[in-house]
Amino acid sequence: MSTKTLTADNFAETVSDGGIVFVDFWAAWCGPCRAFAPTFERAAETHADIVFGKVDTEAEQQLAAEFRITSIPTLMVFRDGILVFSQPGALPPAQLDQLIQGARDLDMEDVRRQIAERETAQTA
């Protein structure tokens, strides 16, 4: 499976559909983005059960602003519609593989419990 182009029109639906979604915020003029692209593409081809999306920050400036993207590439990981990872910088293949496995291994019940506890503490 290849990467999916994400836009303001399809972003929310893509990340909320469930499962694991990796999102690469990038731009054509960005050298590190171009260097990371083949690694991201290979991961997309290897892990067909995961959605690998790309957001062109030049074309989707509003979306980039919404997610406070200040450095590219920035990689975000969503699981079951919840943002579980966000980090700027290109990852080497081995580190991306570790992140993929980490996303698979997440205990989402625990993640939801932690979010609920944080929200309760903020309203108290």
N, CA, C and O atoms as CSV, one atom per row, in Angstrom:
chain,resi,resn,atom,element,x,y,z
A,1,MET,N,N,0.850,-1.179,0.000
A,1,MET,CA,C,0.000,0.000,0.000
A,1,MET,C,C,0.895,1.241,0.000
A,1,MET,O,O,1.887,1.293,0.726
A,2,SER,N,N,0.548,2.226,-0.804
A,2,SER,CA,C,1.341,3.445,-0.842
A,2,SER,C,C,0.774,4.463,0.143
A,2,SER,O,O,-0.239,4.225,0.801
A,3,THR,N,N,1.452,5.593,0.223
A,3,THR,CA,C,0.997,6.632,1.147
A,3,THR,C,C,-0.251,7.320,0.602
A,3,THR,O,O,-0.536,7.279,-0.595
A,4,LYS,N,N,-0.976,7.943,1.502
A,4,LYS,CA,C,-2.226,8.633,1.162
A,4,LYS,C,C,-2.000,10.132,1.358
A,4,LYS,O,O,-1.473,10.551,2.389
A,5,THR,N,N,-2.391,10.928,0.389
A,5,THR,CA,C,-2.310,12.368,0.515
A,5,THR,C,C,-3.433,12.835,1.432
A,5,THR,O,O,-4.608,12.570,1.177
A,6,LEU,N,N,-3.061,13.531,2.497
A,6,LEU,CA,C,-4.046,14.032,3.447
A,6,LEU,C,C,-4.231,15.529,3.257
A,6,LEU,O,O,-3.270,16.279,3.084
A,7,THR,N,N,-5.485,15.940,3.294
A,7,THR,CA,C,-5.843,17.346,3.133
A,7,THR,C,C,-6.813,17.718,4.251
A,7,THR,O,O,-7.222,16.869,5.043
A,8,ALA,N,N,-7.167,18.977,4.301
A,8,ALA,CA,C,-8.156,19.421,5.284
A,8,ALA,C,C,-9.479,18.682,5.086
A,8,ALA,O,O,-10.233,18.492,6.040
A,9,ASP,N,N,-9.759,18.270,3.861
A,9,ASP,CA,C,-11.018,17.590,3.556
A,9,ASP,C,C,-11.075,16.147,4.049
A,9,ASP,O,O,-12.154,15.658,4.384
A,10,ASN,N,N,-9.933,15.456,4.101
A,10,ASN,CA,C,-9.978,14.034,4.462
A,10,ASN,C,C,-9.188,13.684,5.722
A,10,ASN,O,O,-9.169,12.522,6.128
A,11,PHE,N,N,-8.539,14.662,6.344
A,11,PHE,CA,C,-7.674,14.374,7.500
A,11,PHE,C,C,-8.464,13.787,8.669
A,11,PHE,O,O,-8.144,12.698,9.145
A,12,ALA,N,N,-9.477,14.488,9.128
A,12,ALA,CA,C,-10.234,14.053,10.312
A,12,ALA,C,C,-10.841,12.670,10.098
A,12,ALA,O,O,-10.779,11.820,10.987
A,13,GLU,N,N,-11.418,12.444,8.946
A,13,GLU,CA,C,-12.017,11.142,8.654
A,13,GLU,C,C,-10.957,10.035,8.662
A,13,GLU,O,O,-11.198,8.940,9.169
A,14,THR,N,N,-9.795,10.329,8.101
A,14,THR,CA,C,-8.737,9.325,8.027
A,14,THR,C,C,-8.240,8.918,9.405
A,14,THR,O,O,-8.096,7.727,9.683
A,15,VAL,N,N,-7.974,9.894,10.275
A,15,VAL,CA,C,-7.418,9.545,11.589
A,15,VAL,C,C,-8.478,9.002,12.538
A,15,VAL,O,O,-8.143,8.309,13.498
A,16,SER,N,N,-9.749,9.303,12.290
A,16,SER,CA,C,-10.795,8.836,13.205
A,16,SER,C,C,-11.404,7.508,12.772
A,16,SER,O,O,-12.235,6.953,13.491
A,17,ASP,N,N,-11.015,6.994,11.626
A,17,ASP,CA,C,-11.578,5.732,11.138
A,17,ASP,C,C,-11.176,4.536,11.997
A,17,ASP,O,O,-11.705,3.440,11.809
A,18,GLY,N,N,-10.263,4.725,12.922
A,18,GLY,CA,C,-9.802,3.623,13.755
A,18,GLY,C,C,-8.509,3.052,13.222
A,18,GLY,O,O,-8.108,3.324,12.091
A,19,GLY,N,N,-7.874,2.267,14.043
A,19,GLY,CA,C,-6.613,1.694,13.632
A,19,GLY,C,C,-5.471,2.679,13.829
A,19,GLY,O,O,-5.595,3.671,14.547
A,20,ILE,N,N,-4.361,2.381,13.175
A,20,ILE,CA,C,-3.135,3.166,13.325
A,20,ILE,C,C,-2.935,4.014,12.069
A,20,ILE,O,O,-3.046,3.524,10.945
A,21,VAL,N,N,-2.640,5.291,12.285
A,21,VAL,CA,C,-2.385,6.215,11.181
A,21,VAL,C,C,-1.093,6.971,11.477
A,21,VAL,O,O,-0.986,7.651,12.498
A,22,PHE,N,N,-0.119,6.853,10.587
A,22,PHE,CA,C,1.121,7.629,10.661
A,22,PHE,C,C,0.980,8.795,9.697
A,22,PHE,O,O,0.574,8.614,8.549
A,23,VAL,N,N,1.314,9.990,10.162
A,23,VAL,CA,C,1.190,11.191,9.329
A,23,VAL,C,C,2.532,11.904,9.261
A,23,VAL,O,O,3.126,12.246,10.284
A,24,ASP,N,N,2.995,12.121,8.041
A,24,ASP,CA,C,4.238,12.834,7.772
A,24,ASP,C,C,3.888,14.232,7.269
A,24,ASP,O,O,3.349,14.382,6.172
A,25,PHE,N,N,4.195,15.257,8.068
A,25,PHE,CA,C,4.044,16.647,7.640
A,25,PHE,C,C,5.345,17.035,6.951
A,25,PHE,O,O,6.413,16.944,7.558
A,26,TRP,N,N,5.276,17.464,5.704
A,26,TRP,CA,C,6.470,17.681,4.894
A,26,TRP,C,C,6.262,18.844,3.918
A,26,TRP,O,O,5.172,19.408,3.820
A,27,ALA,N,N,7.326,19.184,3.207
A,27,ALA,CA,C,7.253,20.165,2.113
A,27,ALA,C,C,8.308,19.789,1.070
A,27,ALA,O,O,9.355,19.232,1.399
A,28,ALA,N,N,8.015,20.099,-0.173
A,28,ALA,CA,C,8.902,19.728,-1.282
A,28,ALA,C,C,10.277,20.379,-1.185
A,28,ALA,O,O,11.269,19.798,-1.625
A,29,TRP,N,N,10.346,21.581,-0.614
A,29,TRP,CA,C,11.619,22.301,-0.530
A,29,TRP,C,C,12.498,21.819,0.617
A,29,TRP,O,O,13.646,22.248,0.725
A,30,CYS,N,N,11.995,20.948,1.465
A,30,CYS,CA,C,12.669,20.519,2.691
A,30,CYS,C,C,13.560,19.310,2.416
A,30,CYS,O,O,13.061,18.228,2.109
A,31,GLY,N,N,14.871,19.491,2.525
A,31,GLY,CA,C,15.829,18.407,2.301
A,31,GLY,C,C,15.617,17.203,3.206
A,31,GLY,O,O,15.545,16.077,2.713
A,32,PRO,N,N,15.514,17.409,4.530
A,32,PRO,CA,C,15.272,16.259,5.406
A,32,PRO,C,C,13.951,15.540,5.085
A,32,PRO,O,O,13.847,14.325,5.251
A,33,CYS,N,N,12.949,16.294,4.627
A,33,CYS,CA,C,11.671,15.677,4.237
A,33,CYS,C,C,11.877,14.750,3.045
A,33,CYS,O,O,11.370,13.628,3.022
A,34,ARG,N,N,12.627,15.232,2.055
A,34,ARG,CA,C,12.896,14.415,0.862
A,34,ARG,C,C,13.735,13.196,1.223
A,34,ARG,O,O,13.562,12.128,0.636
A,35,ALA,N,N,14.647,13.347,2.188
A,35,ALA,CA,C,15.480,12.214,2.607
A,35,ALA,C,C,14.654,11.162,3.360
A,35,ALA,O,O,14.924,9.967,3.247
A,36,PHE,N,N,13.648,11.604,4.128
A,36,PHE,CA,C,12.812,10.696,4.908
A,36,PHE,C,C,11.755,9.997,4.050
A,36,PHE,O,O,11.293,8.911,4.402
A,37,ALA,N,N,11.373,10.605,2.941
A,37,ALA,CA,C,10.277,10.090,2.107
A,37,ALA,C,C,10.443,8.623,1.707
A,37,ALA,O,O,9.478,7.869,1.833
A,38,PRO,N,N,11.616,8.173,1.228
A,38,PRO,CA,C,11.733,6.757,0.857
A,38,PRO,C,C,11.548,5.803,2.045
A,38,PRO,O,O,10.990,4.717,1.884
A,39,THR,N,N,12.007,6.197,3.219
A,39,THR,CA,C,11.830,5.385,4.421
A,39,THR,C,C,10.350,5.257,4.745
A,39,THR,O,O,9.870,4.167,5.057
A,40,PHE,N,N,9.627,6.372,4.670
A,40,PHE,CA,C,8.192,6.393,4.954
A,40,PHE,C,C,7.436,5.545,3.927
A,40,PHE,O,O,6.532,4.791,4.285
A,41,GLU,N,N,7.810,5.671,2.649
A,41,GLU,CA,C,7.167,4.900,1.577
A,41,GLU,C,C,7.389,3.402,1.773
A,41,GLU,O,O,6.458,2.613,1.613
A,42,ARG,N,N,8.627,3.002,2.122
A,42,ARG,CA,C,8.909,1.578,2.347
A,42,ARG,C,C,8.072,1.032,3.493
A,42,ARG,O,O,7.546,-0.078,3.414
A,43,ALA,N,N,7.952,1.814,4.556
A,43,ALA,CA,C,7.129,1.387,5.694
A,43,ALA,C,C,5.678,1.220,5.264
A,43,ALA,O,O,5.013,0.274,5.684
A,44,ALA,N,N,5.184,2.128,4.432
A,44,ALA,CA,C,3.803,2.046,3.946
A,44,ALA,C,C,3.592,0.770,3.136
A,44,ALA,O,O,2.551,0.123,3.250
A,45,GLU,N,N,4.571,0.413,2.327
A,45,GLU,CA,C,4.463,-0.792,1.503
A,45,GLU,C,C,4.563,-2.059,2.356
A,45,GLU,O,O,3.946,-3.074,2.033
A,46,THR,N,N,5.329,-2.003,3.434
A,46,THR,CA,C,5.556,-3.165,4.290
A,46,THR,C,C,4.402,-3.415,5.254
A,46,THR,O,O,4.096,-4.565,5.569
A,47,HIS,N,N,3.760,-2.348,5.724
A,47,HIS,CA,C,2.726,-2.453,6.756
A,47,HIS,C,C,1.372,-2.031,6.179
A,47,HIS,O,O,0.889,-0.929,6.441
A,48,ALA,N,N,0.777,-2.911,5.402
A,48,ALA,CA,C,-0.467,-2.593,4.699
A,48,ALA,C,C,-1.647,-2.377,5.637
A,48,ALA,O,O,-2.658,-1.804,5.232
A,49,ASP,N,N,-1.535,-2.827,6.882
A,49,ASP,CA,C,-2.631,-2.668,7.835
A,49,ASP,C,C,-2.627,-1.305,8.522
A,49,ASP,O,O,-3.527,-0.996,9.302
A,50,ILE,N,N,-1.620,-0.498,8.232
A,50,ILE,CA,C,-1.486,0.837,8.815
A,50,ILE,C,C,-1.654,1.863,7.701
A,50,ILE,O,O,-1.177,1.658,6.585
A,51,VAL,N,N,-2.332,2.969,8.006
A,51,VAL,CA,C,-2.460,4.060,7.040
A,51,VAL,C,C,-1.244,4.976,7.202
A,51,VAL,O,O,-0.931,5.413,8.309
A,52,PHE,N,N,-0.577,5.256,6.110
A,52,PHE,CA,C,0.552,6.189,6.090
A,52,PHE,C,C,0.132,7.381,5.239
A,52,PHE,O,O,0.004,7.271,4.020
A,53,GLY,N,N,-0.079,8.515,5.891
A,53,GLY,CA,C,-0.539,9.707,5.198
A,53,GLY,C,C,0.514,10.792,5.179
A,53,GLY,O,O,1.368,10.868,6.062
A,54,LYS,N,N,0.440,11.637,4.154
A,54,LYS,CA,C,1.377,12.751,4.020
A,54,LYS,C,C,0.587,14.056,3.886
A,54,LYS,O,O,-0.380,14.144,3.129
A,55,VAL,N,N,1.025,15.060,4.640
A,55,VAL,CA,C,0.432,16.383,4.569
A,55,VAL,C,C,1.487,17.343,4.023
A,55,VAL,O,O,2.513,17.579,4.661
A,56,ASP,N,N,1.228,17.887,2.850
A,56,ASP,CA,C,2.110,18.898,2.267
A,56,ASP,C,C,1.814,20.216,2.985
A,56,ASP,O,O,0.755,20.810,2.785
A,57,THR,N,N,2.741,20.666,3.812
A,57,THR,CA,C,2.496,21.850,4.640
A,57,THR,C,C,2.371,23.128,3.822
A,57,THR,O,O,1.807,24.111,4.302
A,58,GLU,N,N,2.879,23.133,2.613
A,58,GLU,CA,C,2.715,24.302,1.747
A,58,GLU,C,C,1.285,24.364,1.209
A,58,GLU,O,O,0.673,25.432,1.188
A,59,ALA,N,N,0.764,23.241,0.783
A,59,ALA,CA,C,-0.584,23.191,0.225
A,59,ALA,C,C,-1.654,23.207,1.318
A,59,ALA,O,O,-2.776,23.659,1.089
A,60,GLU,N,N,-1.303,22.716,2.497
A,60,GLU,CA,C,-2.270,22.587,3.594
A,60,GLU,C,C,-1.815,23.410,4.803
A,60,GLU,O,O,-1.643,22.877,5.899
A,61,GLN,N,N,-1.624,24.707,4.589
A,61,GLN,CA,C,-1.108,25.579,5.646
A,61,GLN,C,C,-2.039,25.650,6.851
A,61,GLN,O,O,-1.575,25.728,7.989
A,62,GLN,N,N,-3.331,25.623,6.616
A,62,GLN,CA,C,-4.282,25.683,7.727
A,62,GLN,C,C,-4.179,24.421,8.591
A,62,GLN,O,O,-4.220,24.497,9.819
A,63,LEU,N,N,-4.047,23.275,7.946
A,63,LEU,CA,C,-3.907,22.016,8.672
A,63,LEU,C,C,-2.593,21.999,9.458
A,63,LEU,O,O,-2.560,21.554,10.606
A,64,ALA,N,N,-1.526,22.477,8.849
A,64,ALA,CA,C,-0.236,22.550,9.539
A,64,ALA,C,C,-0.323,23.485,10.740
A,64,ALA,O,O,0.246,23.200,11.794
A,65,ALA,N,N,-1.023,24.583,10.588
A,65,ALA,CA,C,-1.185,25.524,11.705
A,65,ALA,C,C,-2.030,24.908,12.813
A,65,ALA,O,O,-1.731,25.085,13.994
A,66,GLU,N,N,-3.066,24.197,12.445
A,66,GLU,CA,C,-3.935,23.553,13.427
A,66,GLU,C,C,-3.159,22.589,14.317
A,66,GLU,O,O,-3.447,22.462,15.507
A,67,PHE,N,N,-2.172,21.909,13.733
A,67,PHE,CA,C,-1.362,20.961,14.502
A,67,PHE,C,C,-0.053,21.574,14.998
A,67,PHE,O,O,0.831,20.868,15.484
A,68,ARG,N,N,0.056,22.895,14.870
A,68,ARG,CA,C,1.208,23.648,15.365
A,68,ARG,C,C,2.538,23.099,14.838
A,68,ARG,O,O,3.495,22.920,15.592
A,69,ILE,N,N,2.575,22.842,13.548
A,69,ILE,CA,C,3.787,22.338,12.919
A,69,ILE,C,C,4.745,23.511,12.742
A,69,ILE,O,O,4.465,24.444,11.989
A,70,THR,N,N,5.855,23.459,13.428
A,70,THR,CA,C,6.861,24.520,13.339
A,70,THR,C,C,8.175,24.023,12.759
A,70,THR,O,O,9.061,24.821,12.454
A,71,SER,N,N,8.307,22.720,12.605
A,71,SER,CA,C,9.515,22.113,12.061
A,71,SER,C,C,9.100,20.908,11.233
A,71,SER,O,O,8.238,20.127,11.635
A,72,ILE,N,N,9.727,20.768,10.069
A,72,ILE,CA,C,9.400,19.615,9.231
A,72,ILE,C,C,10.679,18.885,8.854
A,72,ILE,O,O,11.741,19.501,8.762
A,73,PRO,N,N,10.590,17.590,8.637
A,73,PRO,CA,C,9.382,16.789,8.759
A,73,PRO,C,C,8.957,16.635,10.223
A,73,PRO,O,O,9.792,16.623,11.127
A,74,THR,N,N,7.671,16.520,10.431
A,74,THR,CA,C,7.120,16.155,11.732
A,74,THR,C,C,6.287,14.904,11.517
A,74,THR,O,O,5.466,14.838,10.602
A,75,LEU,N,N,6.506,13.922,12.363
A,75,LEU,CA,C,5.767,12.672,12.280
A,75,LEU,C,C,4.790,12.597,13.441
A,75,LEU,O,O,5.163,12.799,14.596
A,76,MET,N,N,3.537,12.305,13.124
A,76,MET,CA,C,2.511,12.095,14.143
A,76,MET,C,C,1.928,10.713,13.961
A,76,MET,O,O,1.825,10.200,12.846
A,77,VAL,N,N,1.543,10.111,15.097
A,77,VAL,CA,C,0.915,8.800,15.061
A,77,VAL,C,C,-0.408,8.895,15.812
A,77,VAL,O,O,-0.466,9.364,16.949
A,78,PHE,N,N,-1.462,8.440,15.154
A,78,PHE,CA,C,-2.789,8.378,15.751
A,78,PHE,C,C,-3.174,6.906,15.867
A,78,PHE,O,O,-2.903,6.101,14.976
A,79,ARG,N,N,-3.802,6.582,16.972
A,79,ARG,CA,C,-4.350,5.220,17.116
A,79,ARG,C,C,-5.768,5.377,17.625
A,79,ARG,O,O,-6.007,6.024,18.645
A,80,ASP,N,N,-6.698,4.786,16.917
A,80,ASP,CA,C,-8.113,4.881,17.252
A,80,ASP,C,C,-8.545,6.339,17.427
A,80,ASP,O,O,-9.344,6.654,18.309
A,81,GLY,N,N,-8.013,7.222,16.582
A,81,GLY,CA,C,-8.388,8.634,16.602
A,81,GLY,C,C,-7.679,9.469,17.648
A,81,GLY,O,O,-7.941,10.667,17.757
A,82,ILE,N,N,-6.787,8.864,18.422
A,82,ILE,CA,C,-6.084,9.572,19.498
A,82,ILE,C,C,-4.635,9.803,19.085
A,82,ILE,O,O,-3.947,8.871,18.668
A,83,LEU,N,N,-4.176,11.039,19.202
A,83,LEU,CA,C,-2.774,11.349,18.928
A,83,LEU,C,C,-1.924,10.723,20.028
A,83,LEU,O,O,-2.064,11.072,21.200
A,84,VAL,N,N,-1.038,9.795,19.649
A,84,VAL,CA,C,-0.218,9.095,20.636
A,84,VAL,C,C,1.270,9.393,20.494
A,84,VAL,O,O,2.063,8.996,21.348
A,85,PHE,N,N,1.661,10.092,19.420
A,85,PHE,CA,C,3.073,10.423,19.204
A,85,PHE,C,C,3.157,11.613,18.273
A,85,PHE,O,O,2.403,11.719,17.306
A,86,SER,N,N,4.089,12.513,18.578
A,86,SER,CA,C,4.360,13.647,17.709
A,86,SER,C,C,5.801,14.078,17.925
A,86,SER,O,O,6.206,14.375,19.049
A,87,GLN,N,N,6.579,14.111,16.837
A,87,GLN,CA,C,7.989,14.482,16.962
A,87,GLN,C,C,8.507,15.017,15.629
A,87,GLN,O,O,8.284,14.407,14.583
A,88,PRO,N,N,9.197,16.157,15.669
A,88,PRO,CA,C,9.830,16.635,14.446
A,88,PRO,C,C,11.122,15.861,14.181
A,88,PRO,O,O,11.739,15.317,15.097
A,89,GLY,N,N,11.508,15.828,12.925
A,89,GLY,CA,C,12.768,15.190,12.546
A,89,GLY,C,C,12.549,13.903,11.775
A,89,GLY,O,O,11.581,13.176,11.999
A,90,ALA,N,N,13.473,13.638,10.862
A,90,ALA,CA,C,13.420,12.414,10.065
A,90,ALA,C,C,13.946,11.253,10.895
A,90,ALA,O,O,14.952,11.384,11.591
A,91,LEU,N,N,13.268,10.124,10.820
A,91,LEU,CA,C,13.689,8.935,11.553
A,91,LEU,C,C,14.408,7.968,10.622
A,91,LEU,O,O,14.015,7.811,9.466
A,92,PRO,N,N,15.463,7.319,11.118
A,92,PRO,CA,C,16.069,6.250,10.324
A,92,PRO,C,C,15.129,5.038,10.295
A,92,PRO,O,O,14.253,4.921,11.153
A,93,PRO,N,N,15.299,4.146,9.330
A,93,PRO,CA,C,14.375,3.007,9.196
A,93,PRO,C,C,14.199,2.181,10.469
A,93,PRO,O,O,13.075,1.811,10.807
A,94,ALA,N,N,15.273,1.890,11.170
A,94,ALA,CA,C,15.154,1.059,12.378
A,94,ALA,C,C,14.322,1.747,13.450
A,94,ALA,O,O,13.538,1.096,14.140
A,95,GLN,N,N,14.484,3.045,13.594
A,95,GLN,CA,C,13.712,3.783,14.598
A,95,GLN,C,C,12.242,3.871,14.195
A,95,GLN,O,O,11.362,3.796,15.052
A,96,LEU,N,N,11.971,4.028,12.904
A,96,LEU,CA,C,10.579,4.032,12.437
A,96,LEU,C,C,9.940,2.665,12.686
A,96,LEU,O,O,8.781,2.589,13.092
A,97,ASP,N,N,10.688,1.588,12.445
A,97,ASP,CA,C,10.166,0.243,12.723
A,97,ASP,C,C,9.839,0.078,14.199
A,97,ASP,O,O,8.826,-0.533,14.543
A,98,GLN,N,N,10.681,0.614,15.077
A,98,GLN,CA,C,10.419,0.544,16.519
A,98,GLN,C,C,9.144,1.314,16.871
A,98,GLN,O,O,8.340,0.862,17.685
A,99,LEU,N,N,8.972,2.478,16.250
A,99,LEU,CA,C,7.784,3.289,16.500
A,99,LEU,C,C,6.523,2.563,16.021
A,99,LEU,O,O,5.489,2.602,16.687
A,100,ILE,N,N,6.615,1.913,14.882
A,100,ILE,CA,C,5.482,1.140,14.364
A,100,ILE,C,C,5.119,0.037,15.350
A,100,ILE,O,O,3.945,-0.154,15.666
A,101,GLN,N,N,6.116,-0.684,15.834
A,101,GLN,CA,C,5.842,-1.759,16.790
A,101,GLN,C,C,5.266,-1.188,18.086
A,101,GLN,O,O,4.354,-1.766,18.676
A,102,GLY,N,N,5.805,-0.052,18.522
A,102,GLY,CA,C,5.283,0.592,19.726
A,102,GLY,C,C,3.823,0.992,19.580
A,102,GLY,O,O,3.038,0.855,20.519
A,103,ALA,N,N,3.460,1.487,18.403
A,103,ALA,CA,C,2.064,1.860,18.153
A,103,ALA,C,C,1.162,0.630,18.169
A,103,ALA,O,O,0.035,0.685,18.661
A,104,ARG,N,N,1.661,-0.469,17.634
A,104,ARG,CA,C,0.896,-1.718,17.642
A,104,ARG,C,C,0.696,-2.235,19.068
A,104,ARG,O,O,-0.366,-2.763,19.401
A,105,ASP,N,N,1.728,-2.078,19.909
A,105,ASP,CA,C,1.727,-2.645,21.257
A,105,ASP,C,C,0.992,-1.795,22.290
A,105,ASP,O,O,0.791,-2.240,23.421
A,106,LEU,N,N,0.591,-0.590,21.924
A,106,LEU,CA,C,-0.065,0.290,22.894
A,106,LEU,C,C,-1.311,-0.351,23.496
A,106,LEU,O,O,-2.108,-0.973,22.794
A,107,ASP,N,N,-1.461,-0.190,24.787
A,107,ASP,CA,C,-2.671,-0.611,25.487
A,107,ASP,C,C,-3.621,0.579,25.438
A,107,ASP,O,O,-3.512,1.496,26.252
A,108,MET,N,N,-4.546,0.568,24.493
A,108,MET,CA,C,-5.409,1.721,24.281
A,108,MET,C,C,-6.383,1.937,25.427
A,108,MET,O,O,-6.803,3.070,25.665
A,109,GLU,N,N,-6.750,0.895,26.136
A,109,GLU,CA,C,-7.595,1.079,27.323
A,109,GLU,C,C,-6.853,1.914,28.360
A,109,GLU,O,O,-7.442,2.788,28.997
A,110,ASP,N,N,-5.562,1.646,28.528
A,110,ASP,CA,C,-4.743,2.415,29.458
A,110,ASP,C,C,-4.598,3.866,28.975
A,110,ASP,O,O,-4.660,4.799,29.777
A,111,VAL,N,N,-4.408,4.046,27.691
A,111,VAL,CA,C,-4.295,5.398,27.129
A,111,VAL,C,C,-5.584,6.180,27.394
A,111,VAL,O,O,-5.536,7.331,27.829
A,112,ARG,N,N,-6.721,5.563,27.134
A,112,ARG,CA,C,-8.007,6.238,27.366
A,112,ARG,C,C,-8.206,6.563,28.849
A,112,ARG,O,O,-8.723,7.626,29.191
A,113,ARG,N,N,-7.793,5.645,29.722
A,113,ARG,CA,C,-7.907,5.876,31.166
A,113,ARG,C,C,-7.050,7.075,31.573
A,113,ARG,O,O,-7.501,7.920,32.346
A,114,GLN,N,N,-5.823,7.158,31.062
A,114,GLN,CA,C,-4.940,8.279,31.390
A,114,GLN,C,C,-5.521,9.599,30.902
A,114,GLN,O,O,-5.443,10.610,31.601
A,115,ILE,N,N,-6.102,9.595,29.704
A,115,ILE,CA,C,-6.721,10.813,29.171
A,115,ILE,C,C,-7.885,11.235,30.056
A,115,ILE,O,O,-8.029,12.414,30.378
A,116,ALA,N,N,-8.710,10.279,30.449
A,116,ALA,CA,C,-9.863,10.589,31.309
A,116,ALA,C,C,-9.404,11.138,32.656
A,116,ALA,O,O,-10.005,12.075,33.180
A,117,GLU,N,N,-8.352,10.565,33.215
A,117,GLU,CA,C,-7.820,11.062,34.495
A,117,GLU,C,C,-7.299,12.479,34.352
A,117,GLU,O,O,-7.526,13.318,35.225
A,118,ARG,N,N,-6.599,12.754,33.255
A,118,ARG,CA,C,-6.068,14.101,33.004
A,118,ARG,C,C,-7.191,15.102,32.854
A,118,ARG,O,O,-7.117,16.205,33.396
A,119,GLU,N,N,-8.240,14.731,32.120
A,119,GLU,CA,C,-9.375,15.620,31.925
A,119,GLU,C,C,-10.109,15.872,33.243
A,119,GLU,O,O,-10.552,16.992,33.498
A,120,THR,N,N,-10.239,14.860,34.067
A,120,THR,CA,C,-10.883,15.008,35.374
A,120,THR,C,C,-10.071,15.937,36.265
A,120,THR,O,O,-10.632,16.779,36.965
A,121,ALA,N,N,-8.767,15.785,36.239
A,121,ALA,CA,C,-7.892,16.623,37.056
A,121,ALA,C,C,-7.940,18.098,36.599
A,121,ALA,O,O,-7.862,19.011,37.421
A,122,GLN,N,N,-8.068,18.310,35.302
A,122,GLN,CA,C,-8.111,19.674,34.780
A,122,GLN,C,C,-9.415,20.366,35.118
A,122,GLN,O,O,-9.430,21.587,35.274
A,123,THR,N,N,-10.497,19.642,35.236
A,123,THR,CA,C,-11.785,20.256,35.549
A,123,THR,C,C,-12.034,20.385,37.042
A,123,THR,O,O,-12.970,21.061,37.468
A,124,ALA,N,N,-11.189,19.733,37.838
A,124,ALA,CA,C,-11.365,19.764,39.292
A,124,ALA,C,C,-10.837,21.059,39.886
A,124,ALA,O,O,-10.904,21.254,41.100
